[in-house]
Amino acid sequence: MPILTLSGSPSAPSRSGHLLAHLRSGLEAAGERTSHLALRELPPAALLAARVDDPDIAAAIRAVAEAQVVILATPVYKAAYGGLLKTFLDLLPPDVLPGTFGRAALRPVPAERCSA
């Protein structure tokens, strides 16, 4: 089953990128086929201009459309996902993400609240 992990973090390295790498490692160890898309690597001008004919943007949209499972990870800013992810998701045709999906959000926790 083709599984795509998609990072919406504008930073490298990032915690969401690290989380996705860990998930891919586990999925691949279980025999799943995975690929990864880091939105920060897309050409910014083409992304902001919604140029879906740009080769890199078109390839990213195609990767989402061809995946059976898409796992998104992004930082949460002021209780919402970031503009990079929003900008990309707005480019997807309505039928690319059919059905229902779940979501999870991670937020920093002070070190004193974490147990070893």
N, C-alpha and C positions, 0 to 999 in steps of 0.2 A: 504494500500500500504506500503510495508516495505521500510523504509527510513533509510539509514545508514549515520551517521555523522562520518567523519574521520579526526582526528587531526594529522597534520604533525609537530607539535611543539615539540622540544626536551625538553622544559621546562614545569614544573608544579609549580604553575599555569601559565597560559599563556592567552594572549588576544584572540588568536584564539580559545582556549578551552572555554573561557568565551562566545565568540560569538556563538559557536556551542551549548553550554548549553542553551543559550537564544533561539536559533532557535528551539531546541528540545522541550523546554517548550511550545513555541507557537504552534508547530506542534501537540504535544500531547494534548494540550487544544482544538485543532480543531478535535481531534479524530483520528489522524494518529498514526501508530505504528512505533516507532523509536528504533534504537540501536546505540551504539557508539563504535568506535575503536580508541584508542590512540596509535599511532605507537611507541611512546617512551616506551610502556610497552611490546613490542615484544622483544624476546631474541636477543641482538645485534649480537652475533657471528653467529647465524643461519641466521639472516637478511643479514649480510654482505657476508656470504658464499653462499647466494642464496639457502639455504636448504629448498626447498618447501615441503619436506617430514617432516620437523619439525612440531609437532602437533600445536603449536601456530601460526606458519606461515601459515600452511595449513588452519587453522580455520579462520584466517584473510582474506585470499584469498577467501575462501568459503563465508564469510560474504559479501564481495564486489560482488561476482558473484550472490548471492541470493537476493540482494537488487534491488528494482525497481528504486530507486533514491539514488545516492551517493552525499553527500555534503562534499567537501573537504575544510579545512581551514588550512593554514600554514603561518608561517612568511615569509616575502619576504626579501631575502638577496641579495644586489647588483643587483636588478631588476630581480631576479630569485627565484624560490621556493627552499626550503632547500634540502639538501642531504638525509635526512631521508625519506621524501616523494618520492623523485626520486628513491631511492633504492627500496622502496616498490613497486612503480608503475612499475618498470622494471621487477618485479617478476610476474606480472599479465599476464595471457595468452591473446593473441590478441583479442579474442572474448568476454572478460569479460566486457569491457566498449563499447558496440556497440552504434552506433548512434552519435548524436551531443550533446554537452553539453556547458553550459556557464561557465564563470569564473568571479570572482571578486577578487581584491587584495586590502588589507587595508594597509595603512602605517601610521606611527605616524604623528600627526600634532601638532605643537607647541601650547601650551595652549592659548597664546595670539590671535591665529587665530580662536579659538573655541568660539561660542556664547552660552550663557546659555539659 
